[in-house]
Amino acid sequence: MRIAIFGSGGVGGYFGARLAQSGEEVIFIARGAHLEAMRSRGLRVESFLGDFVVAAARAESDPAAVGEAEAVVVAVKAWQLDEAAAAMPPLVGADTLIVPLLNGVEAAPRLAALFDPPGARRPHVIGGVCRISALIAAPGVIRHAAIEPSIAFNRLDGQADERVERLRQAFARAGVKAETPADIHAALWTKFAFIAPFSGLGALTRADAHTLRSLPETRRLLQAGIEEAAAVGRAHGVQLADDLPQRILRGIDAMHGATLASMARDIIEGRPSELEAQNGAVTRLGQAAAVATPVNAFLYACLLPYELRARGLSAG
């Protein structure tokens, strides 16, 4: 398949490299030193599952130089989505799939509003979610630090689609666990209920997974934040299991103790973050559904000054 990776950081770089390694035609959309390094030295992946190099990685800064793709995997930060969407039209043909892998639950609806007319029989935009902990370690180098990678995607309406199956098979050939769940909304909200509280609490406390899950005080906050997000999802009509918070906590107990969410890393290091798409979204969507979210609202309020500072904005 001809696959464009829009956003070649930890998520896009890792999954794109795996696809390219297996023989798919992959074009990375990147910029700056990371782009130049991929062009000159290829893309190196350092992983606890085994290192490898895509020596002939094709990388472009301008989507117009790429042309139409069969699939566009969108892996930018949530706050970069509008800029990415404005640049994506040259990549999108009549049958192109657009697969957002952003944190949060709002990316697919936002992209669908731009690329799919109401009632489209073959929509471009599908829902997507992934599990991985990876980052750019240096220009041209992706470090896969934790979590066995997996990906799930499907049409938002749950209808069967041969394009979705072709993409699943491409990931399977690349050795990536790939699923097409019948209810992609439940999959999106399951990750959202985990990542928003885990990210926000990690950013505020500067603590890793081991600390958050081991201290009774932070564990109670983590569980309450997860329960809030799950309640918001149910209020918006998403079918989530009653024991979802307990399952998420078991997953956190099993993950590598040094794991720190990307949003937490960004806030700690003074960069713009996905605060609005995570704790901000839980709070905002909770208000819309009349569901109280005191833990996520507290995390959002406490982290907002850091976010404004990172963006060079004032509170006034």
C-alpha positions as CSV (number, residue, x, y, z in Angstrom):
1,M,0.0,0.0,0.0
2,R,1.0,3.6,-0.5
3,I,0.9,5.1,3.0
4,A,1.6,8.7,4.0
5,I,2.7,9.2,7.6
6,F,1.7,12.8,8.6
7,G,3.7,13.4,11.7
8,S,6.8,11.3,12.0
9,G,7.5,11.5,15.8
10,G,7.4,8.6,18.2
11,V,4.1,7.2,17.0
12,G,4.2,7.9,13.3
13,G,7.9,7.2,13.1
14,Y,7.6,3.8,14.7
15,F,4.6,2.5,12.9
16,G,5.7,4.0,9.6
17,A,9.1,2.4,10.0
18,R,7.6,-1.0,10.6
19,L,5.4,-0.6,7.5
20,A,8.4,0.5,5.4
21,Q,10.6,-2.3,6.7
22,S,8.0,-4.9,5.6
23,G,7.9,-3.5,2.0
24,E,5.0,-1.0,2.0
25,E,5.5,2.2,0.1
26,V,5.7,4.7,3.0
27,I,6.3,8.4,2.7
28,F,7.0,10.3,5.9
29,I,5.9,13.9,6.3
30,A,8.3,15.7,8.6
31,R,10.3,18.9,9.0
32,G,13.4,20.4,10.4
33,A,16.4,18.4,11.6
34,H,14.3,15.2,11.8
35,L,13.4,15.5,8.1
36,E,17.0,16.1,7.0
37,A,18.3,13.2,9.1
38,M,15.8,10.8,7.5
39,R,16.8,12.0,4.1
40,S,20.5,11.6,4.7
41,R,20.8,8.6,7.0
42,G,17.4,6.9,7.0
43,L,15.2,6.3,10.0
44,R,16.6,4.3,12.9
45,V,14.3,2.6,15.5
46,E,15.7,1.7,18.9
47,S,13.3,-0.7,20.6
48,F,13.4,-3.3,23.4
49,L,11.9,-5.6,20.8
50,G,14.9,-5.1,18.5
51,D,16.6,-2.2,16.7
52,F,16.4,-1.7,13.0
53,V,17.0,0.9,10.3
54,V,15.0,2.0,7.3
55,A,17.9,3.0,5.2
56,A,15.9,4.4,2.2
57,A,13.2,6.2,4.1
58,R,11.4,8.7,1.9
59,A,10.7,11.9,3.7
60,E,9.0,15.1,2.5
61,S,8.0,18.4,4.1
62,D,5.4,19.3,1.5
63,P,2.4,16.9,1.0
64,A,2.0,18.3,-2.5
65,A,5.3,16.5,-3.4
66,V,3.8,13.2,-2.2
67,G,0.5,13.1,-4.1
68,E,-2.4,10.8,-3.4
69,A,-2.0,8.0,-0.9
70,E,-4.2,4.9,-0.2
71,A,-4.0,5.7,3.5
72,V,-2.9,8.8,5.5
73,V,-1.9,8.0,9.1
74,V,-2.2,11.2,11.1
75,A,0.2,11.1,14.0
76,V,0.7,14.8,14.9
77,K,0.1,16.2,18.4
78,A,-3.5,17.0,19.1
79,W,-2.9,20.7,19.1
80,Q,-1.3,20.5,15.6
81,L,-4.4,18.9,14.0
82,D,-5.8,22.0,12.4
83,E,-2.5,22.8,10.7
84,A,-2.1,19.2,9.5
85,A,-5.7,19.1,8.2
86,A,-5.1,22.2,6.1
87,A,-2.1,20.7,4.5
88,M,-3.5,17.2,3.8
89,P,-5.8,17.7,0.7
90,P,-3.0,16.8,-1.8
91,L,-2.7,13.4,-0.1
92,V,-6.4,12.6,-0.3
93,G,-7.9,10.8,-3.4
94,A,-11.3,9.4,-4.0
95,D,-10.7,6.2,-1.9
96,T,-8.1,7.4,0.6
97,L,-8.4,6.4,4.2
98,I,-7.5,9.0,6.9
99,V,-6.5,7.3,10.1
100,P,-5.9,9.7,13.1
101,L,-3.8,8.2,15.9
102,L,-4.0,11.3,18.1
103,N,-4.7,11.1,21.8
104,G,-8.2,12.1,22.8
105,V,-11.6,11.4,21.2
106,E,-12.2,14.5,19.1
107,A,-9.7,14.1,16.1
108,A,-11.8,11.8,14.0
109,P,-15.0,13.9,14.2
110,R,-13.0,17.1,13.4
111,L,-11.4,15.6,10.4
112,A,-14.7,14.0,9.2
113,A,-16.3,17.5,9.3
114,L,-13.6,18.6,6.8
115,F,-13.2,15.6,4.5
116,D,-16.5,13.8,4.5
117,P,-19.9,15.2,3.6
118,P,-22.8,14.0,5.8
119,G,-23.9,10.5,4.9
120,A,-20.8,9.7,2.8
121,R,-21.1,6.0,1.7
122,R,-17.3,5.6,1.5
123,P,-15.9,8.0,4.1
124,H,-12.3,9.0,4.2
125,V,-12.0,9.4,7.9
126,I,-12.0,6.4,10.2
127,G,-11.3,6.1,13.9
128,G,-7.9,5.0,15.1
129,V,-6.1,4.3,18.3
130,C,-2.7,2.9,19.2
131,R,-0.8,1.7,22.2
132,I,2.9,2.5,22.4
133,S,5.4,4.6,24.3
134,A,7.9,6.1,21.9
135,L,9.6,9.4,21.2
136,I,12.2,11.1,19.0
137,A,15.5,10.4,20.7
138,A,17.5,12.4,18.2
139,P,16.9,13.6,14.6
140,G,16.3,10.5,12.5
141,V,16.1,8.2,15.6
142,I,12.9,6.9,17.2
143,R,13.2,5.3,20.7
144,H,10.5,2.7,21.5
145,A,10.7,2.8,25.3
146,A,7.8,0.7,26.6
147,I,4.5,-1.0,25.8
148,E,4.1,-3.7,23.1
149,P,2.8,-1.8,20.1
150,S,-0.7,-2.3,18.8
151,I,-3.1,-0.5,16.7
152,A,-6.9,-0.5,16.2
153,F,-9.0,1.3,13.6
154,N,-12.3,1.0,11.8
155,R,-15.0,3.1,10.2
156,L,-16.9,5.3,12.6
157,D,-20.2,3.7,11.5
158,G,-18.9,0.2,12.0
159,Q,-19.6,-0.8,8.4
160,A,-17.3,-3.3,6.7
161,D,-14.9,-1.8,4.2
162,E,-12.3,-3.5,2.1
163,R,-9.9,-0.5,2.4
164,V,-9.8,-1.0,6.1
165,E,-9.1,-4.7,5.7
166,R,-6.2,-3.9,3.3
167,L,-4.7,-1.6,5.8
168,R,-5.1,-4.1,8.6
169,Q,-3.3,-6.7,6.5
170,A,-0.5,-4.2,5.8
171,F,0.1,-3.8,9.5
172,A,-0.1,-7.5,10.0
173,R,2.6,-8.1,7.4
174,A,4.7,-5.6,9.3
175,G,4.4,-7.7,12.5
176,V,2.2,-5.1,14.3
177,K,-0.8,-6.3,16.2
178,A,-3.7,-4.7,14.3
179,E,-7.4,-5.0,15.0
180,T,-10.6,-3.6,13.5
181,P,-13.0,-3.6,16.4
182,A,-16.7,-3.4,15.6
183,D,-17.1,-0.4,18.0
184,I,-14.1,1.9,17.4
185,H,-15.8,4.5,19.7
186,A,-15.4,2.2,22.7
187,A,-11.8,1.6,21.8
188,L,-11.1,5.3,21.6
189,W,-12.8,6.0,24.9
190,T,-11.0,3.1,26.6
191,K,-7.7,4.6,25.8
192,F,-8.9,8.1,26.6
193,A,-10.1,7.1,30.0
194,F,-6.6,5.8,30.7
195,I,-4.4,8.4,29.0
196,A,-6.0,11.6,30.2
197,P,-5.8,11.0,34.0
198,F,-2.4,9.2,33.7
199,S,-1.0,12.1,31.6
200,G,-2.4,14.8,33.8
201,L,-1.4,13.3,37.1
202,G,2.0,12.4,35.8
203,A,2.6,16.0,34.6
204,L,1.4,17.6,37.9
205,T,3.4,15.2,40.2
206,R,6.4,14.7,37.8
207,A,5.9,11.0,38.7
208,D,6.2,7.8,36.6
209,A,3.8,4.9,36.5
210,H,5.5,3.1,39.4
211,T,5.1,6.0,41.7
212,L,1.5,6.9,40.6
213,R,0.3,3.3,41.1
214,S,2.2,2.6,44.3
215,L,1.3,5.6,46.5
216,P,-2.2,5.1,47.8
217,E,-2.9,8.8,47.5
218,T,-2.0,9.1,43.8
219,R,-3.6,5.7,43.0
220,R,-6.9,6.9,44.4
221,L,-6.7,10.1,42.3
222,L,-5.8,8.0,39.2
223,Q,-8.7,5.7,39.7
224,A,-11.1,8.6,40.3
225,G,-9.9,10.3,37.1
226,I,-10.4,7.1,35.1
227,E,-13.9,6.6,36.5
228,E,-14.8,10.2,35.6
229,A,-13.7,9.8,32.0
230,A,-15.6,6.5,31.7
231,A,-18.7,8.1,33.1
232,V,-18.4,11.0,30.5
233,G,-18.1,8.4,27.7
234,R,-21.2,6.6,28.8
235,A,-23.1,9.8,29.1
236,H,-22.2,10.5,25.4
237,G,-23.6,7.1,24.4
238,V,-20.4,5.1,24.2
239,Q,-20.8,1.4,25.4
240,L,-18.1,0.9,28.0
241,A,-17.8,-2.0,30.3
242,D,-18.7,-1.5,34.0
243,D,-15.3,-2.8,35.1
244,L,-13.3,-0.6,32.7
245,P,-11.6,1.4,35.4
246,Q,-10.4,-1.8,37.1
247,R,-9.1,-3.1,33.8
248,I,-7.3,0.1,33.1
249,L,-5.7,0.1,36.5
250,R,-4.5,-3.5,36.0
251,G,-2.9,-2.4,32.7
252,I,-1.1,0.4,34.6
253,D,0.1,-2.1,37.2
254,A,1.5,-4.2,34.4
255,M,3.3,-1.5,32.5
256,H,7.0,-0.6,32.8
257,G,7.4,1.4,36.0
258,A,9.4,4.2,34.4
259,T,6.7,4.9,31.8
260,L,5.8,8.6,31.6
261,A,3.1,9.8,29.2
262,S,4.1,12.1,26.3
263,M,1.9,14.9,27.6
264,A,3.6,14.7,30.9
265,R,7.1,14.8,29.2
266,D,6.0,17.9,27.2
267,I,4.7,19.8,30.2
268,I,7.7,18.9,32.4
269,E,10.1,20.0,29.6
270,G,8.2,23.3,29.0
271,R,6.7,22.4,25.6
272,P,3.1,22.9,24.3
273,S,1.1,19.9,25.2
274,E,-2.2,18.0,24.6
275,L,-3.7,19.3,27.8
276,E,-6.8,20.7,26.0
277,A,-7.4,17.4,24.2
278,Q,-7.0,15.3,27.4
279,N,-7.9,16.6,30.8
280,G,-9.5,19.7,29.2
281,A,-11.6,17.5,26.9
282,V,-12.8,15.3,29.8
283,T,-13.9,18.4,31.7
284,R,-15.5,20.1,28.7
285,L,-17.3,16.9,27.5
286,G,-18.4,16.3,31.1
287,Q,-19.9,19.7,31.4
288,A,-21.8,19.1,28.1
289,A,-23.3,15.9,29.5
290,A,-23.8,17.2,33.0
291,V,-21.3,14.8,34.5
292,A,-19.0,16.0,37.3
293,T,-15.3,15.6,36.7
294,P,-13.6,17.1,39.7
295,V,-10.3,15.3,39.4
296,N,-9.8,16.0,35.7
297,A,-11.0,19.6,36.2
298,F,-8.4,20.0,39.0
299,L,-5.6,18.6,36.9
300,Y,-6.6,20.9,34.0
301,A,-6.7,24.0,36.2
302,C,-3.4,23.2,37.9
303,L,-1.6,22.5,34.6
304,L,-3.1,25.4,32.5
305,P,-0.5,28.0,33.7
306,Y,2.3,25.7,32.5
307,E,0.5,25.3,29.2
308,L,0.0,29.1,28.7
309,R,3.7,29.7,29.6
310,A,4.8,27.1,27.1
311,R,2.8,28.9,24.4
312,G,4.0,32.3,25.3
313,L,0.5,33.4,26.4
314,S,-0.6,35.3,29.5
315,A,-3.5,34.5,31.8
316,G,-5.1,37.9,31.3
